[in-house]
Amino acid sequence: WKVIHADKKSSTMTMAHIGNSIRRRLSPFAILLLAYAAQLSSAIPAPSLHELPKTTSLASSPSKSHSNDDANPTNNNPFHFDPTSQYPRPSLLTSSSPFSFLLTKWIQANSLALLEQAVEDHNAEHVATSPSLADSHSYRRCIVLPLDDRFDPPVGVFSHNHVQTGDKMSLSRNFWEAIAKSKAEVPWLFEVTRVEGVTSPRVQVPLDEFHPTSKNLSRVVGGALDFRCPENYAFLPHWMMKALGLRPRDVVDVRLVTTTPPGSAVKLRPHSNSFLNIHNHQAVLETELKHYSALTLGTTIPFDYRGERFFFDVVDLRSAPRGE
């Protein structure tokens, strides 16, 4: 080491030589590992375009695509992601050997790659068969993940500190292009829908946490937080994930909608009597409801006031003609 540090050039050459030597010795091991892992995972065939489920048509109406959404996904369903394949994550300390640790990581990455490829193939088919450019951008089948505080906009932006107390989602850029191509009017609304035979069985939530009718919800409408999400993914607030009974990495359909009627009145039911301690209920509700571009009957929405979170059931909605 004294010789190495005495000369900078010698140090660089020596460390490079050591790195090349390590790579030459590990290359055969890496090739053997990849070959063995590929052989083990070959029992799971890669989904092709012809193996996509026929349960939902891209041109079908929402009323046809929202029924029987609790059907169990079959083993041949390429859109099904088994949560147990990634949780808990493997640990190098608890693994019997480094080889088993790397093999587990390979199998987990392979499972997620198959899911992403199935979603990508489905969306590619939709784009190829769409009648117009605007229509090709207005719909995507997406893998959903929950929003967290890392998505919180900077101070001064309208949705700051309201990531979980609003209906805003992080979507991919194609939806922004759909808005531009279709010249959709504000508010820009997006429908998230469970897909029959594709979305995993509904997650059961405590009855005292959500309205009883929420267990039957198959779709929710909300706005957009941003359009920076990776392709084929969508990030939803926690209350929306619970209302639809979704797990992380479940698969749903997301589309731009322009037919949502404007609301004229809403009836909300609070979960706690502590809401009665607020002095001016109407002013607080009007201020907080501005963070919801749309409301869906049967959902439970949250909002924060003076450090306390309140939950409300949406029990009644009334609409009015546009402009009234």
Disulfide bonds with the S-S distance in Angstrom:
none
